[in-house]
Amino acid sequence: MKKLFTAAIMLLIAVSFSAKKVTIQENKLVATFKGVTENDYYKFIDDQKVEHLFYDLDENVELGLEDDENIGKKFSITWSSKEIDEINNEGDETGVKLTVKTILTITKFK
């Protein structure tokens, strides 16, 4: 009986841990940097002329996109989506969540 109880507890623990898996989907893109928009988004255009706007860079990204020297250069980008709080004109959170793109890695494409 004790073995059955122990097995049931172990099964319950295993199921509870497996249900909490978090998946982060990373996306890849090769695109040309067009500059920073009025709203401070990083603007890229891919080979199919599709515009991609990125909200921010991961803290590990060392490449500075604020420099005009990178405009017109092609980059390989890994990115994911995240939710942020919308901020009003006074700088207060509105309670609305926005889904934005963040750059995880970026390298110059050859």
C-alpha positions as CSV (number, residue, x, y, z in Angstrom):
1,M,0.0,0.0,0.0
2,K,2.9,2.4,0.8
3,K,4.4,1.7,-2.6
4,L,1.2,2.5,-4.3
5,F,0.8,5.8,-2.4
6,T,4.4,6.8,-3.2
7,A,3.9,6.0,-6.9
8,A,0.7,8.1,-7.0
9,I,2.5,11.0,-5.4
10,M,5.4,10.8,-7.8
11,L,3.0,10.6,-10.8
12,L,1.1,13.7,-9.5
13,I,4.4,15.6,-9.1
14,A,5.5,14.6,-12.6
15,V,2.2,15.7,-14.2
16,S,2.2,19.1,-12.4
17,F,5.7,19.9,-13.6
18,S,5.0,18.8,-17.2
19,A,2.0,21.1,-17.4
20,K,4.0,24.2,-16.6
21,K,6.3,24.2,-19.7
22,V,6.7,27.6,-21.3
23,T,7.4,27.8,-25.0
24,I,9.0,30.8,-26.5
25,Q,8.7,30.8,-30.3
26,E,11.7,32.4,-32.0
27,N,11.4,33.6,-35.5
28,K,14.1,34.3,-38.1
29,L,14.3,37.0,-40.7
30,V,16.7,38.5,-43.1
31,A,15.9,42.1,-43.8
32,T,17.3,45.6,-44.6
33,F,17.4,48.2,-41.9
34,K,15.5,51.4,-42.8
35,G,16.0,53.4,-39.6
36,V,14.1,54.3,-36.5
37,T,10.4,55.5,-36.9
38,E,8.8,58.5,-35.2
39,N,7.5,56.1,-32.5
40,D,11.0,54.7,-31.9
41,Y,10.4,51.4,-33.6
42,Y,13.2,49.7,-35.6
43,K,12.1,49.4,-39.2
44,F,13.2,46.6,-41.5
45,I,12.1,45.6,-45.0
46,D,12.6,42.0,-46.2
47,D,13.2,40.8,-49.8
48,Q,9.4,40.5,-50.4
49,K,9.0,44.2,-49.5
50,V,7.2,43.4,-46.2
51,E,7.8,45.9,-43.4
52,H,8.8,44.7,-40.0
53,L,8.7,47.0,-36.9
54,F,10.5,46.0,-33.8
55,Y,9.8,47.5,-30.4
56,D,13.2,46.9,-28.7
57,L,16.4,44.9,-28.5
58,D,17.2,42.2,-26.0
59,E,19.6,43.4,-23.4
60,N,22.3,41.0,-24.8
61,V,22.3,42.7,-28.2
62,E,25.4,44.8,-28.6
63,L,24.8,46.3,-32.1
64,G,23.5,49.9,-32.0
65,L,20.7,50.5,-34.5
66,E,20.5,54.2,-33.6
67,D,23.5,54.9,-35.8
68,D,22.8,56.1,-39.3
69,E,25.7,54.0,-40.5
70,N,23.6,50.8,-40.4
71,I,20.7,52.2,-42.5
72,G,20.5,50.3,-45.8
73,K,22.5,47.3,-44.5
74,K,21.1,43.8,-44.5
75,F,20.8,41.8,-41.2
76,S,19.9,38.3,-40.0
77,I,17.5,38.7,-37.1
78,T,16.1,36.3,-34.5
79,W,13.0,37.7,-32.8
80,S,10.0,36.9,-30.6
81,S,6.8,38.5,-29.5
82,K,6.1,39.8,-26.0
83,E,3.3,41.7,-24.3
84,I,3.8,45.2,-22.8
85,D,1.6,47.7,-21.0
86,E,0.3,50.5,-23.2
87,I,1.4,53.9,-21.9
88,N,-0.7,57.1,-22.3
89,N,0.5,60.6,-23.1
90,E,1.1,61.3,-19.3
91,G,3.3,58.2,-19.0
92,D,0.7,56.2,-17.1
93,E,-0.2,52.5,-17.9
94,T,-3.7,52.2,-19.4
95,G,-4.3,48.6,-18.5
96,V,-4.2,47.6,-22.2
97,K,-1.7,45.0,-23.2
98,L,0.1,45.3,-26.6
99,T,1.9,42.6,-28.4
100,V,5.2,43.8,-29.9
101,K,8.3,42.2,-31.5
102,T,11.6,42.2,-29.7
103,I,15.0,41.5,-31.4
104,L,16.8,38.6,-29.6
105,T,19.9,38.5,-31.9
106,I,21.0,40.5,-34.8
107,T,24.0,40.1,-37.1
108,K,25.1,41.6,-40.4
109,F,24.1,39.5,-43.3
110,K,26.8,38.7,-45.9
